[in-house]
Amino acid sequence: MSKSVHSPALARPLAGILWMLASGLCFVAVTGIVRYLGTDLPAVQSAFIRFAWGVAFLAPTLWPVLRAGIPAGTGGLILTRGAVHTLAVICWFHAMARIPVAEVTAIGYLTPIGVTIGAALLFGERLAARRILAVVVALVGALIVLRPGLREVTGGHLAQLGAAVAFAGSYLAAKRLSGIMPPVTVVALMSLTVTLGLAPFAFAVWVPVSGGQAAWLALVAGFATTGHYLMTRAFIAAPLSVTQPVTFLQLVWATMLGAIAFGEGVDPFVLAGGGLIIGAVSYITWREATAKRRQVTPAVNAAKL
């Protein structure tokens, strides 16, 4: 029997870590550019332009899929995933332009926790006591980041919480679809449905777009696509239990980016809360790997833009 690419004999931990580091830098670049663009464009319009670029990049992959048609019975799930992901993207772009980069990153770590809960509710996956404890720790981390009652929780914070939940729903739908069709098809159809879903909202609030803004959003699409590719290479090179903890560095880089590029203060509560969340996610991933169960909890980056 041939060995899995994740078997100990073939796993390359250092390579996996380096691929994940590069992937994290790409996603930090995405958040930095969107933060730089600010609120000059409505959030939904920025999101639409970014995904329109993504469809253009994926056109060579998408065209054969459309010609061949989708498997019978998957249309509803594809459209549902597109709608949920559309909501997530709108919320993320809204939050990114309004709250510090580090806070967006830290709250975004809740997505895998949402997947863990959703897998139990929708797919009947058992939640052992240790996993329940990890979920509770992650929620405590979120409270430390937000500190309700001690400071103002803005619409941007609520939008990012909504994005984390919606991204989790999108990932759960993608897990179901990936058992029916190739992953590249799932990604291509997601890009198309999200672009179509964003279109009416974007056109309703459309404002003139400069060449510079369009170019920056093309760069966002490029970094996001590259980030997902590098993340896939990391998964091939090493197990999630090795690569997942590396994603915590994204919070460090996001904090540095916010401080250096946008003059945002370094908030120790955000770092501490984000650390608790990623620690809980990493523990769940480690338990999945050691118990040799089918992986359900995604990497922190799995639902990124």
C-alpha positions in Angstrom: 0.0 0.0 0.0 1.3 3.5 -0.9 2.0 5.8 2.0 0.0 8.9 2.6 1.7 12.2 2.0 1.0 12.9 5.7 2.7 9.7 7.0 5.8 10.2 9.2 8.1 8.8 6.6 7.1 11.5 4.1 6.2 14.4 6.3 8.6 17.4 6.1 7.9 19.5 9.2 10.3 22.3 8.4 9.0 22.6 4.9 5.4 22.7 6.2 6.3 25.4 8.7 7.9 27.5 6.1 5.0 27.1 3.6 2.6 28.1 6.4 4.8 31.1 7.4 4.7 32.3 3.8 0.9 31.7 3.6 0.4 33.8 6.8 2.4 36.7 5.4 0.2 36.6 2.3 -3.0 36.8 4.4 -1.5 39.6 6.5 -0.8 41.5 3.3 -4.5 41.0 2.4 -5.7 42.6 5.7 -3.1 45.4 5.4 -4.2 46.4 1.9 -7.9 46.4 2.8 -7.2 48.4 5.9 -5.2 50.9 3.8 -8.1 51.3 1.4 -10.3 52.2 4.3 -13.9 53.3 3.8 -13.5 55.3 0.6 -15.3 52.4 -1.2 -18.3 50.7 0.4 -17.3 47.4 1.9 -19.6 45.4 -0.4 -18.2 47.1 -3.5 -14.6 46.4 -2.4 -15.5 42.8 -1.8 -17.2 42.5 -5.2 -14.2 43.9 -7.1 -11.8 41.6 -5.1 -13.9 38.5 -6.0 -14.4 39.6 -9.6 -10.6 39.7 -9.9 -10.6 36.2 -8.3 -13.0 34.9 -10.9 -10.8 36.3 -13.6 -7.8 34.5 -12.1 -9.7 31.3 -11.9 -11.3 31.5 -15.3 -9.2 28.7 -16.8 -10.4 26.4 -14.1 -14.0 27.6 -13.9 -14.8 27.3 -17.6 -14.4 23.5 -17.8 -16.5 23.2 -14.7 -19.4 25.2 -16.2 -19.2 23.3 -19.4 -19.3 19.9 -17.7 -22.1 20.9 -15.3 -22.4 20.3 -11.6 -23.2 16.9 -10.0 -27.0 16.3 -9.5 -28.4 17.4 -6.2 -25.5 19.8 -5.3 -27.1 23.0 -6.7 -28.8 24.0 -3.4 -25.7 23.4 -1.3 -23.5 25.4 -3.7 -25.9 28.3 -3.7 -26.3 28.1 0.1 -22.6 28.1 0.6 -22.3 31.1 -1.8 -24.9 33.1 0.1 -23.2 32.3 3.5 -19.8 33.2 2.2 -21.1 36.4 0.7 -22.4 37.5 4.1 -19.1 36.5 5.7 -17.1 38.6 3.1 -19.3 41.7 3.5 -18.9 41.5 7.3 -15.1 41.0 7.0 -14.5 43.9 4.7 -16.7 46.1 6.9 -14.8 45.1 10.0 -11.3 45.4 8.4 -11.9 49.0 7.5 -13.0 50.0 10.9 -11.2 48.2 13.7 -7.5 47.5 14.3 -5.8 44.8 12.1 -4.8 42.7 15.2 -8.4 42.6 16.5 -9.7 41.4 13.1 -7.1 38.7 13.1 -7.7 37.6 16.7 -11.5 37.4 16.4 -11.0 35.6 13.1 -9.4 32.7 14.9 -12.9 31.8 16.2 -13.8 30.4 12.8 -12.4 26.9 13.5 -14.2 26.9 16.9 -17.5 27.6 15.0 -16.7 24.7 12.7 -16.1 22.4 15.7 -19.5 23.3 17.1 -21.2 23.1 13.7 -19.7 19.7 13.0 -21.2 18.4 16.2 -24.7 19.9 15.5 -24.9 19.2 11.8 -22.7 16.1 11.2 -23.2 14.4 14.6 -19.5 14.5 15.5 -18.9 13.7 19.1 -17.7 16.6 21.3 -15.5 15.0 24.0 -15.0 16.8 27.3 -11.6 18.1 26.3 -12.9 19.6 23.1 -15.7 21.3 25.0 -13.2 22.7 27.4 -11.1 24.0 24.4 -14.2 25.7 23.0 -14.8 27.4 26.3 -11.2 28.5 26.5 -11.5 30.0 23.0 -14.7 31.9 24.0 -12.9 33.3 27.0 -10.2 34.4 24.7 -12.8 36.2 22.6 -14.2 38.0 25.7 -10.6 39.1 26.6 -10.2 40.6 23.1 -13.6 42.3 23.1 -13.8 43.2 26.8 -17.5 44.1 26.8 -18.5 46.5 29.5 -14.9 47.7 29.9 -14.7 49.4 26.5 -17.0 50.1 23.5 -17.8 47.1 21.3 -18.3 48.7 18.0 -20.2 47.6 14.8 -16.8 46.6 13.4 -16.3 44.1 16.2 -19.8 42.7 15.8 -19.2 42.4 12.0 -16.1 40.4 12.5 -17.8 38.1 14.9 -20.5 37.6 12.3 -17.8 37.0 9.7 -16.2 34.3 11.9 -19.6 32.5 12.3 -20.5 32.8 8.6 -17.0 31.6 7.4 -17.5 28.6 9.7 -20.8 27.8 7.9 -19.1 28.2 4.5 -16.4 25.8 5.5 -18.9 23.2 6.7 -20.7 23.4 3.4 -17.3 23.1 1.6 -16.5 19.9 3.6 -19.7 18.3 2.4 -19.1 19.4 -1.2 -15.5 18.3 -1.2 -16.8 14.7 -0.8 -18.7 15.0 -4.0 -16.5 17.1 -6.4 -12.8 18.0 -6.7 -11.6 20.7 -4.3 -10.6 23.0 -7.2 -14.2 22.9 -8.4 -15.5 23.8 -5.0 -13.2 26.8 -4.8 -14.0 28.0 -8.4 -17.8 27.7 -7.8 -17.5 29.5 -4.5 -15.7 32.4 -6.2 -18.4 32.6 -8.9 -21.4 32.4 -6.6 -19.9 35.0 -4.2 -19.2 37.4 -7.0 -22.8 37.0 -8.3 -24.1 37.3 -4.7 -22.2 40.5 -4.1 -23.1 42.1 -7.4 -26.6 43.5 -6.6 -25.5 44.9 -3.3 -22.4 46.4 -4.8 -24.2 48.1 -7.7 -26.8 49.5 -5.2 -24.1 51.5 -3.5 -21.6 51.9 -6.3 -19.2 54.8 -6.3 -16.5 55.7 -8.9 -13.4 53.5 -8.6 -10.0 54.8 -9.4 -7.4 52.8 -11.2 -5.3 52.7 -8.1 -8.2 51.2 -6.0 -8.9 48.6 -8.7 -5.2 47.7 -8.8 -4.9 47.3 -5.0 -8.0 45.0 -5.0 -6.4 43.0 -7.7 -3.4 42.6 -5.5 -5.7 41.5 -2.6 -7.1 38.8 -4.9 -3.5 37.8 -5.9 -2.3 37.6 -2.3 -5.4 35.6 -1.2 -5.0 33.1 -4.0 -1.3 32.7 -3.4 -2.0 32.3 0.4 -4.4 29.5 -0.2 -1.9 27.8 -2.6 0.9 28.1 -0.1 -1.4 26.8 2.7 -2.2 23.8 0.6 1.5 23.1 0.1 2.0 23.3 3.9 -0.8 20.7 4.4 0.9 18.4 1.9 4.3 18.8 3.5 3.3 18.2 7.2 0.4 17.3 9.4 -2.0 20.1 10.7 -0.7 19.4 14.2 2.7 20.8 13.0 1.5 23.7 10.8 -1.5 25.0 12.8 0.4 26.5 15.7 2.4 28.6 13.2 -0.7 30.6 12.4 -0.4 32.3 15.7 2.4 34.4 14.2 -0.2 36.0 12.0 -1.4 37.9 15.1 2.1 39.0 15.8 2.6 40.2 12.3 -0.8 41.9 12.2 0.0 43.7 15.4 3.3 44.9 14.0 1.6 46.0 10.7 -1.1 47.9 12.6 1.5 49.7 14.8 4.0 50.5 12.0 1.7 51.2 9.1 -1.4 52.6 10.7 -0.3 53.9 14.1 -2.5 51.4 16.0 -1.5 50.7 19.6 -0.3 47.3 20.7 -3.0 45.9 22.9 -1.8 43.2 25.3 -5.3 42.0 25.8 -5.7 41.3 22.1 -2.5 39.3 22.1 -3.5 37.4 25.2 -7.0 36.6 24.0 -5.8 35.7 20.6 -3.2 33.4 22.1 -5.9 31.6 24.1 -8.0 31.2 21.0 -5.3 29.8 18.8 -4.1 27.6 21.7 -7.5 26.1 21.9 -7.7 25.6 18.1 -4.2 24.0 18.1 -5.2 21.7 21.0 -8.3 20.5 19.1 -6.2 19.9 16.0 -3.6 17.9 18.0 -6.4 15.8 19.5 -7.8 15.1 16.1 -4.4 14.0 14.8 -3.5 11.8 17.8 -6.9 10.1 17.8 -6.6 9.5 14.1 -10.1 10.8 13.5 -11.2 12.4 10.3 -10.1 16.0 10.3 -13.0 18.4 10.6 -11.6 21.5 12.3 -10.0 23.6 9.6 -6.7 25.5 9.9 -7.2 29.1 11.0 -6.6 30.2 7.4 -8.9 27.8 5.8 -11.8 30.2 5.5 -9.8 33.3 4.6 -10.6 35.6 1.7 
